[in-house]
Amino acid sequence: MSTRQLIADLDALEQKLNLQRATLKLNTRQRMLVLKRISPVWLVLGGLATGAVAGRLLKSGENAAYVLTLGGLKVWRLYSLVMPSLRGAASE
């Protein structure tokens, strides 16, 4: 490959990286806005509940990873049913 081709490839990769970085920044800003609108009490209670569920699932024995994955999916489904507007705002 010629030097010009390598430079062109590098520029293309740099543009792709910049686009990904801008997307990540936008996503981070949107998530922070959603979290700022939630009462800190709900955040703490949600964290405690998630920790309790994860702790209980981790003590389940041999299939802890499998059970934790299924439990996480169930918690996500419950979350999407209870707070659909929050899930939609966070995923945009």
Gaussian input, Z-matrix of N, CA and C with variables (Angstrom, degrees):
# hf/3-21g

backbone

0 1
 N
 C     1     B1
 C     2     B2     1     A1
 N     3     B3     2     A2     1     D1
 C     4     B4     3     A3     2     D2
 C     5     B5     4     A4     3     D3
 N     6     B6     5     A5     4     D4
 C     7     B7     6     A6     5     D5
 C     8     B8     7     A7     6     D6
 N     9     B9     8     A8     7     D7
 C    10    B10     9     A9     8     D8
 C    11    B11    10    A10     9     D9
 N    12    B12    11    A11    10    D10
 C    13    B13    12    A12    11    D11
 C    14    B14    13    A13    12    D12
 N    15    B15    14    A14    13    D13
 C    16    B16    15    A15    14    D14
 C    17    B17    16    A16    15    D15
 N    18    B18    17    A17    16    D16
 C    19    B19    18    A18    17    D17
 C    20    B20    19    A19    18    D18
 N    21    B21    20    A20    19    D19
 C    22    B22    21    A21    20    D20
 C    23    B23    22    A22    21    D21
 N    24    B24    23    A23    22    D22
 C    25    B25    24    A24    23    D23
 C    26    B26    25    A25    24    D24
 N    27    B27    26    A26    25    D25
 C    28    B28    27    A27    26    D26
 C    29    B29    28    A28    27    D27
 N    30    B30    29    A29    28    D28
 C    31    B31    30    A30    29    D29
 C    32    B32    31    A31    30    D30
 N    33    B33    32    A32    31    D31
 C    34    B34    33    A33    32    D32
 C    35    B35    34    A34    33    D33
 N    36    B36    35    A35    34    D34
 C    37    B37    36    A36    35    D35
 C    38    B38    37    A37    36    D36
 N    39    B39    38    A38    37    D37
 C    40    B40    39    A39    38    D38
 C    41    B41    40    A40    39    D39
 N    42    B42    41    A41    40    D40
 C    43    B43    42    A42    41    D41
 C    44    B44    43    A43    42    D42
 N    45    B45    44    A44    43    D43
 C    46    B46    45    A45    44    D44
 C    47    B47    46    A46    45    D45
 N    48    B48    47    A47    46    D46
 C    49    B49    48    A48    47    D47
 C    50    B50    49    A49    48    D48
 N    51    B51    50    A50    49    D49
 C    52    B52    51    A51    50    D50
 C    53    B53    52    A52    51    D51
 N    54    B54    53    A53    52    D52
 C    55    B55    54    A54    53    D53
 C    56    B56    55    A55    54    D54
 N    57    B57    56    A56    55    D55
 C    58    B58    57    A57    56    D56
 C    59    B59    58    A58    57    D57
 N    60    B60    59    A59    58    D58
 C    61    B61    60    A60    59    D59
 C    62    B62    61    A61    60    D60
 N    63    B63    62    A62    61    D61
 C    64    B64    63    A63    62    D62
 C    65    B65    64    A64    63    D63
 N    66    B66    65    A65    64    D64
 C    67    B67    66    A66    65    D65
 C    68    B68    67    A67    66    D66
 N    69    B69    68    A68    67    D67
 C    70    B70    69    A69    68    D68
 C    71    B71    70    A70    69    D69
 N    72    B72    71    A71    70    D70
 C    73    B73    72    A72    71    D71
 C    74    B74    73    A73    72    D72
 N    75    B75    74    A74    73    D73
 C    76    B76    75    A75    74    D74
 C    77    B77    76    A76    75    D75
 N    78    B78    77    A77    76    D76
 C    79    B79    78    A78    77    D77
 C    80    B80    79    A79    78    D78
 N    81    B81    80    A80    79    D79
 C    82    B82    81    A81    80    D80
 C    83    B83    82    A82    81    D81
 N    84    B84    83    A83    82    D82
 C    85    B85    84    A84    83    D83
 C    86    B86    85    A85    84    D84
 N    87    B87    86    A86    85    D85
 C    88    B88    87    A87    86    D86
 C    89    B89    88    A88    87    D87
 N    90    B90    89    A89    88    D88
 C    91    B91    90    A90    89    D89
 C    92    B92    91    A91    90    D90
 N    93    B93    92    A92    91    D91
 C    94    B94    93    A93    92    D92
 C    95    B95    94    A94    93    D93
 N    96    B96    95    A95    94    D94
 C    97    B97    96    A96    95    D95
 C    98    B98    97    A97    96    D96
 N    99    B99    98    A98    97    D97
 C   100   B100    99    A99    98    D98
 C   101   B101   100   A100    99    D99
 N   102   B102   101   A101   100   D100
 C   103   B103   102   A102   101   D101
 C   104   B104   103   A103   102   D102
 N   105   B105   104   A104   103   D103
 C   106   B106   105   A105   104   D104
 C   107   B107   106   A106   105   D105
 N   108   B108   107   A107   106   D106
 C   109   B109   108   A108   107   D107
 C   110   B110   109   A109   108   D108
 N   111   B111   110   A110   109   D109
 C   112   B112   111   A111   110   D110
 C   113   B113   112   A112   111   D111
 N   114   B114   113   A113   112   D112
 C   115   B115   114   A114   113   D113
 C   116   B116   115   A115   114   D114
 N   117   B117   116   A116   115   D115
 C   118   B118   117   A117   116   D116
 C   119   B119   118   A118   117   D117
 N   120   B120   119   A119   118   D118
 C   121   B121   120   A120   119   D119
 C   122   B122   121   A121   120   D120
 N   123   B123   122   A122   121   D121
 C   124   B124   123   A123   122   D122
 C   125   B125   124   A124   123   D123
 N   126   B126   125   A125   124   D124
 C   127   B127   126   A126   125   D125
 C   128   B128   127   A127   126   D126
 N   129   B129   128   A128   127   D127
 C   130   B130   129   A129   128   D128
 C   131   B131   130   A130   129   D129
 N   132   B132   131   A131   130   D130
 C   133   B133   132   A132   131   D131
 C   134   B134   133   A133   132   D132
 N   135   B135   134   A134   133   D133
 C   136   B136   135   A135   134   D134
 C   137   B137   136   A136   135   D135
 N   138   B138   137   A137   136   D136
 C   139   B139   138   A138   137   D137
 C   140   B140   139   A139   138   D138
 N   141   B141   140   A140   139   D139
 C   142   B142   141   A141   140   D140
 C   143   B143   142   A142   141   D141
 N   144   B144   143   A143   142   D142
 C   145   B145   144   A144   143   D143
 C   146   B146   145   A145   144   D144
 N   147   B147   146   A146   145   D145
 C   148   B148   147   A147   146   D146
 C   149   B149   148   A148   147   D147
 N   150   B150   149   A149   148   D148
 C   151   B151   150   A150   149   D149
 C   152   B152   151   A151   150   D150
 N   153   B153   152   A152   151   D151
 C   154   B154   153   A153   152   D152
 C   155   B155   154   A154   153   D153
 N   156   B156   155   A155   154   D154
 C   157   B157   156   A156   155   D155
 C   158   B158   157   A157   156   D156
 N   159   B159   158   A158   157   D157
 C   160   B160   159   A159   158   D158
 C   161   B161   160   A160   159   D159
 N   162   B162   161   A161   160   D160
 C   163   B163   162   A162   161   D161
 C   164   B164   163   A163   162   D162
 N   165   B165   164   A164   163   D163
 C   166   B166   165   A165   164   D164
 C   167   B167   166   A166   165   D165
 N   168   B168   167   A167   166   D166
 C   169   B169   168   A168   167   D167
 C   170   B170   169   A169   168   D168
 N   171   B171   170   A170   169   D169
 C   172   B172   171   A171   170   D170
 C   173   B173   172   A172   171   D171
 N   174   B174   173   A173   172   D172
 C   175   B175   174   A174   173   D173
 C   176   B176   175   A175   174   D174
 N   177   B177   176   A176   175   D175
 C   178   B178   177   A177   176   D176
 C   179   B179   178   A178   177   D177
 N   180   B180   179   A179   178   D178
 C   181   B181   180   A180   179   D179
 C   182   B182   181   A181   180   D180
 N   183   B183   182   A182   181   D181
 C   184   B184   183   A183   182   D182
 C   185   B185   184   A184   183   D183
 N   186   B186   185   A185   184   D184
 C   187   B187   186   A186   185   D185
 C   188   B188   187   A187   186   D186
 N   189   B189   188   A188   187   D187
 C   190   B190   189   A189   188   D188
 C   191   B191   190   A190   189   D189
 N   192   B192   191   A191   190   D190
 C   193   B193   192   A192   191   D191
 C   194   B194   193   A193   192   D192
 N   195   B195   194   A194   193   D193
 C   196   B196   195   A195   194   D194
 C   197   B197   196   A196   195   D195
 N   198   B198   197   A197   196   D196
 C   199   B199   198   A198   197   D197
 C   200   B200   199   A199   198   D198
 N   201   B201   200   A200   199   D199
 C   202   B202   201   A201   200   D200
 C   203   B203   202   A202   201   D201
 N   204   B204   203   A203   202   D202
 C   205   B205   204   A204   203   D203
 C   206   B206   205   A205   204   D204
 N   207   B207   206   A206   205   D205
 C   208   B208   207   A207   206   D206
 C   209   B209   208   A208   207   D207
 N   210   B210   209   A209   208   D208
 C   211   B211   210   A210   209   D209
 C   212   B212   211   A211   210   D210
 N   213   B213   212   A212   211   D211
 C   214   B214   213   A213   212   D212
 C   215   B215   214   A214   213   D213
 N   216   B216   215   A215   214   D214
 C   217   B217   216   A216   215   D215
 C   218   B218   217   A217   216   D216
 N   219   B219   218   A218   217   D217
 C   220   B220   219   A219   218   D218
 C   221   B221   220   A220   219   D219
 N   222   B222   221   A221   220   D220
 C   223   B223   222   A222   221   D221
 C   224   B224   223   A223   222   D222
 N   225   B225   224   A224   223   D223
 C   226   B226   225   A225   224   D224
 C   227   B227   226   A226   225   D225
 N   228   B228   227   A227   226   D226
 C   229   B229   228   A228   227   D227
 C   230   B230   229   A229   228   D228
 N   231   B231   230   A230   229   D229
 C   232   B232   231   A231   230   D230
 C   233   B233   232   A232   231   D231
 N   234   B234   233   A233   232   D232
 C   235   B235   234   A234   233   D233
 C   236   B236   235   A235   234   D234
 N   237   B237   236   A236   235   D235
 C   238   B238   237   A237   236   D236
 C   239   B239   238   A238   237   D237
 N   240   B240   239   A239   238   D238
 C   241   B241   240   A240   239   D239
 C   242   B242   241   A241   240   D240
 N   243   B243   242   A242   241   D241
 C   244   B244   243   A243   242   D242
 C   245   B245   244   A244   243   D243
 N   246   B246   245   A245   244   D244
 C   247   B247   246   A246   245   D245
 C   248   B248   247   A247   246   D246
 N   249   B249   248   A248   247   D247
 C   250   B250   249   A249   248   D248
 C   251   B251   250   A250   249   D249
 N   252   B252   251   A251   250   D250
 C   253   B253   252   A252   251   D251
 C   254   B254   253   A253   252   D252
 N   255   B255   254   A254   253   D253
 C   256   B256   255   A255   254   D254
 C   257   B257   256   A256   255   D255
 N   258   B258   257   A257   256   D256
 C   259   B259   258   A258   257   D257
 C   260   B260   259   A259   258   D258
 N   261   B261   260   A260   259   D259
 C   262   B262   261   A261   260   D260
 C   263   B263   262   A262   261   D261
 N   264   B264   263   A263   262   D262
 C   265   B265   264   A264   263   D263
 C   266   B266   265   A265   264   D264
 N   267   B267   266   A266   265   D265
 C   268   B268   267   A267   266   D266
 C   269   B269   268   A268   267   D267
 N   270   B270   269   A269   268   D268
 C   271   B271   270   A270   269   D269
 C   272   B272   271   A271   270   D270
 N   273   B273   272   A272   271   D271
 C   274   B274   273   A273   272   D272
 C   275   B275   274   A274   273   D273

   B1=1.4585
   B2=1.5223
   B3=1.2889
   B4=1.4585
   B5=1.5294
   B6=1.2917
   B7=1.4564
   B8=1.5306
   B9=1.3111
   B10=1.4736
   B11=1.5234
   B12=1.3220
   B13=1.4698
   B14=1.5274
   B15=1.3279
   B16=1.4710
   B17=1.5260
   B18=1.3109
   B19=1.4685
   B20=1.5256
   B21=1.3234
   B22=1.4723
   B23=1.5251
   B24=1.3445
   B25=1.4662
   B26=1.5278
   B27=1.3176
   B28=1.4647
   B29=1.5285
   B30=1.3144
   B31=1.4704
   B32=1.5270
   B33=1.3364
   B34=1.4659
   B35=1.5301
   B36=1.3322
   B37=1.4654
   B38=1.5239
   B39=1.3069
   B40=1.4611
   B41=1.5311
   B42=1.3268
   B43=1.4645
   B44=1.5235
   B45=1.3174
   B46=1.4678
   B47=1.5266
   B48=1.3333
   B49=1.4599
   B50=1.5228
   B51=1.3266
   B52=1.4675
   B53=1.5222
   B54=1.3265
   B55=1.4635
   B56=1.5242
   B57=1.3242
   B58=1.4666
   B59=1.5246
   B60=1.3138
   B61=1.4641
   B62=1.5299
   B63=1.3320
   B64=1.4653
   B65=1.5245
   B66=1.3276
   B67=1.4647
   B68=1.5218
   B69=1.3174
   B70=1.4563
   B71=1.5271
   B72=1.3183
   B73=1.4646
   B74=1.5265
   B75=1.3218
   B76=1.4567
   B77=1.5258
   B78=1.3112
   B79=1.4576
   B80=1.5277
   B81=1.3274
   B82=1.4630
   B83=1.5209
   B84=1.3215
   B85=1.4719
   B86=1.5241
   B87=1.3294
   B88=1.4645
   B89=1.5241
   B90=1.3159
   B91=1.4627
   B92=1.5284
   B93=1.3255
   B94=1.4589
   B95=1.5267
   B96=1.3218
   B97=1.4606
   B98=1.5302
   B99=1.3233
   B100=1.4675
   B101=1.5233
   B102=1.3200
   B103=1.4636
   B104=1.5270
   B105=1.3281
   B106=1.4664
   B107=1.5264
   B108=1.3352
   B109=1.4606
   B110=1.5255
   B111=1.3192
   B112=1.4620
   B113=1.5203
   B114=1.3103
   B115=1.4568
   B116=1.5290
   B117=1.3328
   B118=1.4699
   B119=1.5283
   B120=1.3266
   B121=1.4706
   B122=1.5287
   B123=1.3389
   B124=1.4618
   B125=1.5197
   B126=1.3280
   B127=1.4622
   B128=1.5214
   B129=1.3303
   B130=1.4645
   B131=1.5236
   B132=1.3339
   B133=1.4631
   B134=1.5238
   B135=1.3151
   B136=1.4606
   B137=1.5165
   B138=1.3149
   B139=1.4664
   B140=1.5126
   B141=1.3387
   B142=1.4613
   B143=1.5262
   B144=1.3245
   B145=1.4604
   B146=1.5255
   B147=1.3169
   B148=1.4612
   B149=1.5248
   B150=1.3204
   B151=1.4624
   B152=1.5160
   B153=1.3422
   B154=1.4598
   B155=1.5264
   B156=1.3296
   B157=1.4666
   B158=1.5251
   B159=1.3182
   B160=1.4640
   B161=1.5224
   B162=1.3268
   B163=1.4580
   B164=1.5117
   B165=1.3123
   B166=1.4711
   B167=1.5240
   B168=1.3105
   B169=1.4606
   B170=1.5245
   B171=1.3261
   B172=1.4628
   B173=1.5217
   B174=1.3261
   B175=1.4579
   B176=1.5214
   B177=1.3249
   B178=1.4575
   B179=1.5260
   B180=1.3207
   B181=1.4598
   B182=1.5069
   B183=1.3366
   B184=1.4562
   B185=1.5249
   B186=1.2968
   B187=1.4586
   B188=1.5268
   B189=1.3166
   B190=1.4627
   B191=1.5269
   B192=1.3267
   B193=1.4680
   B194=1.5228
   B195=1.3266
   B196=1.4620
   B197=1.5264
   B198=1.3224
   B199=1.4621
   B200=1.5209
   B201=1.3266
   B202=1.4596
   B203=1.5269
   B204=1.3172
   B205=1.4659
   B206=1.5188
   B207=1.3208
   B208=1.4662
   B209=1.5237
   B210=1.3286
   B211=1.4611
   B212=1.5116
   B213=1.3248
   B214=1.4622
   B215=1.5180
   B216=1.3214
   B217=1.4666
   B218=1.5225
   B219=1.3260
   B220=1.4672
   B221=1.5286
   B222=1.3342
   B223=1.4670
   B224=1.5245
   B225=1.3475
   B226=1.4661
   B227=1.5203
   B228=1.3463
   B229=1.4603
   B230=1.5225
   B231=1.3407
   B232=1.4633
   B233=1.5183
   B234=1.3146
   B235=1.4576
   B236=1.5275
   B237=1.3300
   B238=1.4644
   B239=1.5224
   B240=1.3267
   B241=1.4615
   B242=1.5258
   B243=1.3322
   B244=1.4645
   B245=1.5214
   B246=1.3317
   B247=1.4600
   B248=1.5199
   B249=1.3272
   B250=1.4647
   B251=1.5217
   B252=1.3146
   B253=1.4617
   B254=1.5322
   B255=1.3145
   B256=1.4527
   B257=1.5264
   B258=1.3164
   B259=1.4633
   B260=1.5225
   B261=1.3148
   B262=1.4674
   B263=1.5104
   B264=1.3120
   B265=1.4679
   B266=1.5289
   B267=1.3226
   B268=1.4560
   B269=1.5111
   B270=1.3097
   B271=1.4461
   B272=1.5208
   B273=1.3104
   B274=1.4686
   B275=1.5001
   A1=109.75
   A2=114.28
   A3=118.81
   A4=109.87
   A5=113.98
   A6=120.21
   A7=110.78
   A8=117.14
   A9=120.25
   A10=111.34
   A11=115.76
   A12=119.17
   A13=110.75
   A14=115.68
   A15=119.44
   A16=111.04
   A17=116.71
   A18=120.46
   A19=110.30
   A20=117.16
   A21=120.83
   A22=110.69
   A23=117.15
   A24=120.70
   A25=110.99
   A26=115.24
   A27=119.70
   A28=111.30
   A29=117.16
   A30=121.07
   A31=111.29
   A32=116.29
   A33=119.66
   A34=110.73
   A35=116.02
   A36=119.31
   A37=111.67
   A38=116.46
   A39=120.49
   A40=111.30
   A41=116.71
   A42=120.24
   A43=111.07
   A44=116.27
   A45=120.66
   A46=110.47
   A47=116.28
   A48=120.85
   A49=111.15
   A50=117.23
   A51=120.75
   A52=111.58
   A53=116.82
   A54=120.64
   A55=111.11
   A56=116.67
   A57=120.35
   A58=111.04
   A59=117.29
   A60=121.79
   A61=110.53
   A62=117.15
   A63=120.76
   A64=110.76
   A65=117.15
   A66=121.00
   A67=110.63
   A68=116.55
   A69=121.05
   A70=111.39
   A71=117.31
   A72=120.64
   A73=111.30
   A74=116.50
   A75=120.66
   A76=111.10
   A77=116.72
   A78=121.30
   A79=110.67
   A80=116.27
   A81=120.64
   A82=111.05
   A83=117.15
   A84=120.24
   A85=111.23
   A86=116.75
   A87=119.92
   A88=110.72
   A89=117.57
   A90=120.34
   A91=111.49
   A92=116.65
   A93=119.71
   A94=110.79
   A95=117.70
   A96=120.41
   A97=111.03
   A98=116.12
   A99=119.85
   A100=109.98
   A101=117.03
   A102=120.16
   A103=112.20
   A104=117.10
   A105=119.46
   A106=111.86
   A107=116.78
   A108=120.23
   A109=112.36
   A110=117.74
   A111=121.17
   A112=109.02
   A113=115.64
   A114=120.74
   A115=109.61
   A116=118.00
   A117=120.37
   A118=112.83
   A119=116.46
   A120=119.72
   A121=110.13
   A122=116.85
   A123=120.55
   A124=111.31
   A125=116.17
   A126=119.35
   A127=111.32
   A128=116.49
   A129=120.57
   A130=110.14
   A131=116.95
   A132=120.02
   A133=111.46
   A134=117.03
   A135=120.38
   A136=111.97
   A137=116.47
   A138=120.40
   A139=112.07
   A140=116.25
   A141=119.63
   A142=111.21
   A143=116.60
   A144=120.36
   A145=111.13
   A146=116.46
   A147=120.34
   A148=110.61
   A149=117.01
   A150=120.74
   A151=112.28
   A152=116.39
   A153=119.88
   A154=111.23
   A155=116.19
   A156=120.10
   A157=110.32
   A158=117.28
   A159=120.33
   A160=110.95
   A161=117.44
   A162=120.94
   A163=111.99
   A164=116.17
   A165=119.63
   A166=110.43
   A167=117.54
   A168=120.47
   A169=111.77
   A170=117.01
   A171=119.70
   A172=112.12
   A173=117.87
   A174=121.73
   A175=112.32
   A176=117.27
   A177=120.09
   A178=114.23
   A179=119.68
   A180=119.75
   A181=114.11
   A182=115.37
   A183=121.95
   A184=113.70
   A185=117.06
   A186=121.60
   A187=111.93
   A188=117.00
   A189=120.44
   A190=112.21
   A191=117.77
   A192=119.78
   A193=110.91
   A194=115.89
   A195=120.23
   A196=110.56
   A197=116.10
   A198=120.93
   A199=110.32
   A200=116.90
   A201=120.36
   A202=110.48
   A203=116.90
   A204=120.17
   A205=111.09
   A206=116.65
   A207=119.59
   A208=110.90
   A209=116.43
   A210=119.86
   A211=111.78
   A212=116.06
   A213=119.71
   A214=111.58
   A215=116.61
   A216=119.66
   A217=111.09
   A218=116.04
   A219=119.45
   A220=110.60
   A221=116.24
   A222=119.62
   A223=109.74
   A224=117.06
   A225=120.22
   A226=110.83
   A227=117.42
   A228=120.12
   A229=110.59
   A230=116.22
   A231=120.16
   A232=109.89
   A233=116.98
   A234=122.59
   A235=110.56
   A236=116.25
   A237=119.14
   A238=111.80
   A239=117.75
   A240=120.32
   A241=111.67
   A242=116.02
   A243=120.59
   A244=111.38
   A245=117.34
   A246=120.75
   A247=111.21
   A248=118.92
   A249=119.81
   A250=113.68
   A251=117.26
   A252=118.82
   A253=110.91
   A254=117.25
   A255=120.73
   A256=110.74
   A257=117.18
   A258=121.08
   A259=110.02
   A260=116.96
   A261=120.83
   A262=111.54
   A263=117.45
   A264=120.85
   A265=110.31
   A266=117.48
   A267=120.27
   A268=111.73
   A269=118.88
   A270=120.98
   A271=113.58
   A272=118.80
   A273=121.30
   A274=111.70
   D1=143.47
   D2=179.20
   D3=-80.78
   D4=163.35
   D5=179.51
   D6=-62.28
   D7=-39.16
   D8=179.88
   D9=-63.85
   D10=-39.71
   D11=178.78
   D12=-65.78
   D13=-41.27
   D14=177.99
   D15=-63.06
   D16=-41.16
   D17=178.79
   D18=-65.45
   D19=-41.07
   D20=178.00
   D21=-63.60
   D22=-41.42
   D23=177.64
   D24=-64.15
   D25=-41.44
   D26=178.94
   D27=-64.38
   D28=-41.28
   D29=177.18
   D30=-62.88
   D31=-41.07
   D32=178.97
   D33=-64.10
   D34=-41.83
   D35=178.24
   D36=-66.30
   D37=-36.73
   D38=178.16
   D39=-65.46
   D40=-40.45
   D41=176.66
   D42=-63.93
   D43=-40.98
   D44=178.20
   D45=-63.06
   D46=-42.88
   D47=178.19
   D48=-63.15
   D49=-42.12
   D50=178.42
   D51=-62.95
   D52=-39.21
   D53=176.99
   D54=-64.46
   D55=-44.06
   D56=178.12
   D57=-63.54
   D58=-39.84
   D59=179.36
   D60=-64.74
   D61=-42.06
   D62=178.55
   D63=-64.88
   D64=-39.96
   D65=177.53
   D66=-63.45
   D67=-42.60
   D68=178.92
   D69=-63.56
   D70=-41.37
   D71=178.28
   D72=-62.87
   D73=-43.40
   D74=178.53
   D75=-63.14
   D76=-44.40
   D77=178.56
   D78=-61.42
   D79=-41.88
   D80=178.95
   D81=-63.51
   D82=-43.46
   D83=178.64
   D84=-61.42
   D85=-43.40
   D86=-179.75
   D87=-63.60
   D88=-43.24
   D89=179.34
   D90=-64.56
   D91=-39.08
   D92=178.60
   D93=-65.28
   D94=-39.09
   D95=177.05
   D96=-62.05
   D97=-41.42
   D98=178.48
   D99=-63.85
   D100=-44.94
   D101=-179.04
   D102=-66.74
   D103=-32.79
   D104=178.67
   D105=-68.11
   D106=-26.94
   D107=-179.92
   D108=-79.36
   D109=-15.51
   D110=-178.76
   D111=-88.26
   D112=138.70
   D113=177.69
   D114=-62.59
   D115=138.64
   D116=178.01
   D117=-58.18
   D118=-29.14
   D119=178.33
   D120=-61.70
   D121=-43.44
   D122=179.19
   D123=-65.55
   D124=-37.64
   D125=178.60
   D126=-63.96
   D127=-43.55
   D128=179.88
   D129=-66.65
   D130=-46.20
   D131=179.50
   D132=-62.98
   D133=-40.19
   D134=177.03
   D135=-63.52
   D136=-40.92
   D137=177.26
   D138=-64.53
   D139=-41.53
   D140=178.01
   D141=-64.22
   D142=-43.71
   D143=179.84
   D144=-64.15
   D145=-42.90
   D146=179.00
   D147=-64.15
   D148=-41.52
   D149=177.35
   D150=-62.80
   D151=-41.25
   D152=178.82
   D153=-65.01
   D154=-43.07
   D155=178.88
   D156=-64.27
   D157=-45.09
   D158=-179.46
   D159=-64.61
   D160=-41.28
   D161=177.84
   D162=-62.00
   D163=-41.62
   D164=179.34
   D165=-66.50
   D166=-40.10
   D167=-179.72
   D168=-69.26
   D169=-34.59
   D170=-179.58
   D171=-69.33
   D172=-23.42
   D173=179.30
   D174=-86.86
   D175=9.51
   D176=-171.24
   D177=-81.09
   D178=-4.59
   D179=175.03
   D180=111.45
   D181=-145.57
   D182=-173.22
   D183=-59.86
   D184=-42.17
   D185=-174.05
   D186=-93.02
   D187=37.49
   D188=-174.49
   D189=-60.90
   D190=-43.16
   D191=-179.17
   D192=-64.85
   D193=-42.20
   D194=179.35
   D195=-64.12
   D196=-45.82
   D197=-179.58
   D198=-66.06
   D199=-38.60
   D200=179.19
   D201=-64.00
   D202=-40.16
   D203=178.41
   D204=-64.14
   D205=-47.83
   D206=178.71
   D207=-64.35
   D208=-39.85
   D209=177.61
   D210=-63.17
   D211=-39.65
   D212=177.52
   D213=-63.18
   D214=-39.38
   D215=177.44
   D216=-65.16
   D217=-39.28
   D218=179.01
   D219=-66.41
   D220=-41.51
   D221=178.14
   D222=-63.42
   D223=-40.08
   D224=179.10
   D225=-63.56
   D226=-41.56
   D227=178.35
   D228=-63.49
   D229=-43.46
   D230=178.21
   D231=-61.57
   D232=-43.35
   D233=178.97
   D234=-59.42
   D235=-44.08
   D236=-178.55
   D237=-70.08
   D238=-27.57
   D239=176.68
   D240=-76.60
   D241=-41.13
   D242=-175.95
   D243=-75.76
   D244=-40.85
   D245=-175.60
   D246=-128.54
   D247=65.79
   D248=-178.11
   D249=-64.88
   D250=-33.78
   D251=-178.67
   D252=-69.42
   D253=-36.52
   D254=178.44
   D255=-68.80
   D256=-42.40
   D257=178.64
   D258=-61.72
   D259=-42.20
   D260=-179.84
   D261=-65.35
   D262=-40.15
   D263=-179.34
   D264=-69.17
   D265=-35.86
   D266=-177.95
   D267=-74.93
   D268=-27.49
   D269=-175.89
   D270=-91.42
   D271=-6.69
   D272=-179.80
   D273=-74.88

